[in-house]
Amino acid sequence: MGSRQTNVMKVEFEQMAAPWFDGLYASALRLTRNERDAEDLVQDAVMRAYRFFDKFERGTNFRAWLFKILTNTFINKYRRSVKERTLSDASERDSVNAQFFSQDATDAAQNPEDLLLDRVMSEDVLKAIDALAIDFRMVLILADLQEFSYKEIAEILDVPVGTVMSRLFRGRKALQKTLLDRPRGSAELPISLEEFRERKKLG
């Protein structure tokens, strides 16, 4: 591949990927439950997405494709064990930011948790989500936080739609039980999908 063609592909990839940085990081944070691990997960997923960008079928759902790579990366690497980061890892992450993404896009993703979650979800809700079993947590993140359809989630996780629906139902039920069991006097919490989405629109 020539340098000109490579540059054109980098620009195209940046333009397509940058709008989804916030969502990728917010989801990675709920998966890893650690800010630095979430950053590593997103960077690894983005590097992998760029590496296979020539395989992406134009006209299909790019956002779902990115999230599929994110979840697969988490399952294959971070779910087993989060290894200690090395200096070379940090250097590679910095290189990726400089190579693919503009400063504006990088700046916009510095604290996406504030942009996506803090305005509409309390710390108690986030902790309750984090406490869910990982299979339930992944489905709930994709459905209730990122608003993917059942079909999209099934494709992202490579499971049947029925499995998605079952896990989402059980995950929401477990989440609601955790919130209802909170100490008396806690503030009212947005636990339903409809209320969460409505607050997200108003936020």
VOGUMI-294812 format. One record per residue: residue number from 1; z, y, x of N, C-alpha, C in turn. Coordinates in steps of 0.2 Angstrom, whole numbers. Atoms other than C-alpha are relative to their C-alpha. Layout:
N
ATOM  drenmar    n.z    n.y    n.x   ca.z   ca.y   ca.x    c.z    c.y    c.x
ATOM      NUM      Z      Y      X      Z      Y      X      Z      Y      X
...
This chain:
203
ATOM  drenmar    n.z    n.y    n.x   ca.z   ca.y   ca.x    c.z    c.y    c.x
ATOM        1      0     -6      4      0      0      0      0      6      4
ATOM        2      0     -6     -4     -5     17      7      6      5     -1
ATOM        3     -5     -5      1      7     31     10     -1      4     -6
ATOM        4      1     -5      5     -1     42     -3      2     -4     -7
ATOM        5     -1      4      6      0     28    -16      8     -1     -1
ATOM        6     -7      1      0     18     25    -11      4      6     -2
ATOM        7     -3     -6      2     23     43    -13     -1      1     -8
ATOM        8      1     -1      8     15     43    -31      4     -5     -4
ATOM        9     -5      4      3     25     28    -35      7      2      0
ATOM       10     -7     -2     -1     41     35    -29      1      6     -5
ATOM       11     -1     -6      5     38     51    -40      0     -3     -7
ATOM       12      0      3      7     34     41    -55      6     -4     -1
ATOM       13     -6      3      1     49     30    -53      6      5     -1
ATOM       14     -5     -5      0     60     45    -50      0      3     -7
ATOM       15      0     -3      6     54     53    -66      2     -4     -6
ATOM       16     -2      5      5     56     37    -76      7     -2      0
ATOM       17     -7      3     -1     73     32    -69      6      6     -1
ATOM       18     -5     -5      0     82     49    -68      4      1     -6
ATOM       19     -4     -2      7     86     52    -87      5     -6     -1
ATOM       20     -4      6      2     95     35    -87      6     -1      5
ATOM       21     -6      0     -5    107     38    -72      7      0     -4
ATOM       22     -6     -1      3    121     44    -83      2     -7     -4
ATOM       23     -1      6      3    120     28    -94      1     -6      4
ATOM       24     -1      6     -5    118     16    -80      7      1      3
ATOM       25     -7      0     -4    134     23    -71      5     -1     -5
ATOM       26     -5      1      5    144     24    -87      1     -7     -2
ATOM       27      0      7      2    140      6    -91      3     -4      6
ATOM       28     -3      3     -6    143      1    -73      7      1      1
ATOM       29     -7     -2     -1    160      9    -73      4     -5     -5
ATOM       30     -4      4      5    165     -1    -89     -1     -7      3
ATOM       31      1      7     -3    158    -17    -80      5     -2      5
ATOM       32     -3      1     -7    166    -15    -63      8      2     -1
ATOM       33     -7     -3      1    182     -5    -69      2      4      6
ATOM       34     -2     -3     -6    181      4    -53     -6      5      2
ATOM       35      5     -5     -1    172     20    -48     -5     -1      6
ATOM       36      4      1     -6    166     16    -31     -4     -7     -1
ATOM       37      4      6      1    161     -2    -36     -6      2     -5
ATOM       38      5     -2      5    151      6    -51     -5      4      4
ATOM       39      5     -4     -3    142     18    -39     -4     -5      4
ATOM       40      3      5     -4    138      3    -28     -5     -4     -4
ATOM       41      4      4      5    132     -7    -43     -7      4     -2
ATOM       42      6     -4      2    120      7    -49     -5      1      6
ATOM       43      5     -1     -6    113     10    -31     -3     -7      1
ATOM       44      3      7     -1    110     -9    -29     -5     -1     -6
ATOM       45      4      1      5    102    -10    -46     -6      5      0
ATOM       46      6     -5     -1     91      6    -43     -5     -2      6
ATOM       47      4      2     -6     85     -1    -26     -4     -6     -2
ATOM       48      3      6      2     81    -17    -34     -6      1     -5
ATOM       49      5     -2      4     72     -9    -48     -6      4      3
ATOM       50      6     -3     -4     61      2    -36     -4     -6      4
ATOM       51      3      5     -4     58    -14    -26     -5     -4     -4
ATOM       52      4      4      4     50    -22    -41     -3      4     -5
ATOM       53      3     -4      4     43     -7    -49     -7     -1     -2
ATOM       54      8      2      1     25    -13    -47      0     -6     -5
ATOM       55      0      6      5     30    -28    -58      1      3     -7
ATOM       56     -1     -2      6     35    -17    -72     -6      1     -4
ATOM       57      6     -1      5     23    -17    -87      0      6     -3
ATOM       58      0     -6      3     19      0    -91     -1      0     -8
ATOM       59      0      0      7     21      4   -109      5     -4     -4
ATOM       60     -6      3      3     36     -7   -112      6      4      1
ATOM       61     -6     -3      0     54     -3   -113      3      1      7
ATOM       62     -2     -1     -7     58      5    -96      8      0      0
ATOM       63     -7     -1      0     76      9   -101      4     -7      0
ATOM       64     -3      7      0     80     -9   -106     -1     -4      6
ATOM       65      2      3     -7     71    -15    -90      5      1      5
ATOM       66     -5     -2     -5     83     -5    -80      7     -3     -1
ATOM       67     -6      3      2     98    -11    -89      1     -8      1
ATOM       68      0      7     -2     93    -29    -87      1     -1      7
ATOM       69     -1      1     -7     92    -27    -69      7      2      2
ATOM       70     -7     -2     -1    109    -18    -69      5     -6     -2
ATOM       71     -4      5      2    117    -32    -79     -1     -7      5
ATOM       72      1      6     -5    109    -46    -68      3      1      7
ATOM       73     -3     -2     -7    114    -37    -52      8     -1     -1
ATOM       74     -7      1      1    132    -37    -59      2     -7      0
ATOM       75     -2      7      1    132    -55    -64     -1     -4      6
ATOM       76      2      4     -6    124    -61    -48      5      2      6
ATOM       77     -4     -2     -6    135    -51    -36      7      2     -2
ATOM       78     -7     -3      1    149    -41    -43      5     -4     -4
ATOM       79     -4      4      4    155    -53    -56      4     -5      4
ATOM       80     -3      5     -5    159    -66    -42      5      3      4
ATOM       81     -5     -4     -5    168    -54    -30     -3      6      2
ATOM       82      2     -7     -2    167    -36    -26      2      0      8
ATOM       83     -2      0     -7    166    -36     -7      1      7      3
ATOM       84     -2     -6     -4    172    -23      5     -7      4      2
ATOM       85      6     -4     -2    159     -9      7      0      1      8
ATOM       86      1     -1     -7    152     -7     25     -3      7      1
ATOM       87      4     -6     -1    146      9     33     -7      0     -1
ATOM       88      7      0      1    129      3     33     -2      0     -8
ATOM       89      1      0      7    130      0     14      0      8     -2
ATOM       90      0     -7      2    135     19     12     -6      3      3
ATOM       91      6     -3     -2    121     24     23     -6     -1     -4
ATOM       92      6      2      4    109     14     13      0      4     -7
ATOM       93      0     -3      6    115     22     -3     -2      7      1
ATOM       94      1     -7     -1    114     40      4     -8      0      1
ATOM       95      7      0     -1     96     35     10     -4      0     -7
ATOM       96      4      1      7     91     29     -8      0      7     -4
ATOM       97      0     -7      4     97     46    -16     -4      5      3
ATOM       98      4     -5     -3     88     56     -3     -7     -2     -1
ATOM       99      7      2      0     72     46     -4     -3      0     -7
ATOM      100      3      0      7     70     44    -23      2      5     -5
ATOM      101     -2     -5      5     80     57    -32      1      7      2
ATOM      102     -1     -7     -1     80     75    -33      7      2      0
ATOM      103     -7     -2      0     96     85    -30      2      2     -7
ATOM      104     -2     -2      7     96     91    -48      2     -7     -3
ATOM      105     -1      6      4     95     73    -54      7     -3      3
ATOM      106     -6      3     -3    109     67    -41      6      4     -3
ATOM      107     -6     -4      2    120     82    -46      2     -2     -7
ATOM      108     -1      1      7    118     78    -64      4     -7     -2
ATOM      109     -4      7      0    125     60    -61      6      0      3
ATOM      110     -6      0     -3    140     65    -52      6     -2     -4
ATOM      111     -6      2      4    152     63    -66     -3     -1     -7
ATOM      112      3      2      7    142     55    -81      5     -2     -5
ATOM      113     -5      2      5    158     48    -88      2      5     -4
ATOM      114     -2     -6      4    163     65    -93     -5      1     -6
ATOM      115      5     -2      4    146     68   -101     -1     -5     -6
ATOM      116      1      5      5    145     51   -111      6     -2     -4
ATOM      117     -5      4      3    162     45   -115      6      5     -1
ATOM      118     -7     -3      1    177     57   -112      0      5     -6
ATOM      119      0     -5      6    172     69   -126      1     -4     -6
ATOM      120      0      3      6    172     56   -139      5     -6      0
ATOM      121     -4      6      0    183     41   -133      6      2      4
ATOM      122     -6     -2     -4    201     42   -128      1     -5      6
ATOM      123     -1      4     -5    208     34   -113      2     -7     -2
ATOM      124     -2      7      3    216     20   -124     -6     -4     -2
ATOM      125      6      4      2    199     15   -130     -3     -3      6
ATOM      126      3      2     -6    192     14   -113      3     -6      3
ATOM      127     -4      6     -3    206      3   -107     -1     -6     -4
ATOM      128      1      6      4    204     -8   -122     -7     -3      1
ATOM      129      6      3     -2    186    -10   -118      0     -4      6
ATOM      130     -1      3     -7    190    -14   -100      3     -7      0
ATOM      131     -4      6      1    202    -27   -106     -4     -6     -3
ATOM      132      4      5      3    189    -37   -115     -3     -5      5
ATOM      133      3      5     -4    182    -53   -108     -7      2      2
ATOM      134      6     -3     -3    166    -49    -98     -6     -1     -5
ATOM      135      6      2      4    154    -58   -110      0      5     -6
ATOM      136     -1     -4      6    161    -48   -125     -1      8      3
ATOM      137      0     -7     -3    162    -32   -114     -7      2      1
ATOM      138      7     -1     -1    144    -33   -109     -4      2     -6
ATOM      139      4     -1      7    137    -34   -127      3      6     -3
ATOM      140     -3     -6      3    149    -21   -133     -3      7      3
ATOM      141      2     -5     -4    144     -9   -119     -7      2     -2
ATOM      142      7     -1      2    125    -11   -123     -1      2     -7
ATOM      143      1     -2      7    127    -10   -142      3      6     -2
ATOM      144     -4     -6      3    141      3   -145     -1      6      5
ATOM      145      0     -6     -5    140     14   -129     -8      2      1
ATOM      146      7     -2     -2    121     13   -125     -5     -1     -6
ATOM      147      4      0      6    115      9   -143     -7     -4      0
ATOM      148      5      5      0    103     -5   -139      0     -4     -6
ATOM      149      1      4      6     96    -15   -153      2     -7      2
ATOM      150     -2      7     -1    102    -34   -155     -6     -3      4
ATOM      151      6      3     -4     84    -39   -149      0      2      7
ATOM      152      0     -2     -7     85    -28   -134      5     -3      4
ATOM      153     -6      3     -4    102    -34   -129     -1     -7      1
ATOM      154      2      7     -1     96    -52   -131     -5     -1      6
ATOM      155      4      0     -6     82    -48   -119      3      2      6
ATOM      156     -4     -2     -6     93    -39   -107      4     -6      3
ATOM      157     -5      5     -2    106    -53   -106     -3     -7      0
ATOM      158      4      6      0     93    -67   -109      4     -5     -4
ATOM      159     -4      5      4    103    -75   -123     -3      1     -7
ATOM      160      3     -1      7     98    -78   -142      3      6     -3
ATOM      161     -2     -5      4    100    -64   -154      7     -2     -4
ATOM      162     -6      2      3    113    -74   -163      6      0      4
ATOM      163     -6     -1     -5    124    -75   -148      2      7      1
ATOM      164     -2     -7     -1    123    -56   -146      4      2     -6
ATOM      165     -4     -2      6    129    -54   -164      7     -3      0
ATOM      166     -7      4      0    143    -67   -162      4      4      5
ATOM      167     -4     -3     -5    149    -59   -146      2      7     -2
ATOM      168     -2     -7      2    148    -41   -153      5      0     -5
ATOM      169     -5      0      5    158    -46   -168      7     -2      2
ATOM      170     -6      2     -3    171    -55   -158      3      5      4
ATOM      171     -3     -5     -5    172    -41   -145      3      6     -4
ATOM      172     -3     -5      4    174    -28   -159      6     -2     -3
ATOM      173     -6      2      3    187    -38   -167      6      0      5
ATOM      174     -5      0     -5    197    -40   -151      2      7      2
ATOM      175     -1     -7     -2    195    -22   -147      4      3     -6
ATOM      176     -3     -3      5    201    -17   -164      8     -2      0
ATOM      177     -7      3      0    216    -29   -163      4      4      6
ATOM      178     -4     -3     -6    221    -21   -146      2      7     -2
ATOM      179     -1     -6      2    220     -4   -153      5      1     -6
ATOM      180     -5      0      6    230     -8   -169      7     -2      3
ATOM      181     -6      2     -3    243    -16   -158      3      5      5
ATOM      182     -3     -5     -5    246      0   -148      6      3     -3
ATOM      183     -7     -3      2    263      9   -149     -1      4     -6
ATOM      184      0     -4      6    267     17   -165      0      8      2
ATOM      185      0     -7     -2    263     36   -164     -6      2      4
ATOM      186      6     -2     -4    247     35   -154     -5      3     -4
ATOM      187      5     -4      4    233     46   -159     -5     -4     -3
ATOM      188      5      4      3    220     40   -171     -6     -1      5
ATOM      189      5      1     -5    206     32   -161     -7     -2     -3
ATOM      190      7      2      3    187     30   -164     -2     -7      2
ATOM      191      1      7     -2    186     11   -165     -7     -3     -4
ATOM      192      6      3      3    171      9   -177     -7      3      3
ATOM      193      6     -2     -3    153     10   -171     -3      6     -4
ATOM      194      3     -6      4    148     22   -185      4      6      2
ATOM      195     -4     -6     -2    162     34   -181     -1      2      7
ATOM      196      1     -2     -7    159     33   -162     -7      3      0
ATOM      197      7     -3      0    140     37   -165      0      7     -3
ATOM      198      0     -6      3    144     51   -176      3      5      4
ATOM      199     -3     -5     -5    156     59   -164     -4      1      6
ATOM      200      4     -1     -6    144     56   -150     -6      5     -2
ATOM      201      5     -5      2    131     66   -160      3      7      0
ATOM      202     -3     -6      0    143     80   -163      2      3      6
ATOM      203     -3     -2     -7    149     80   -145     -5      4      4
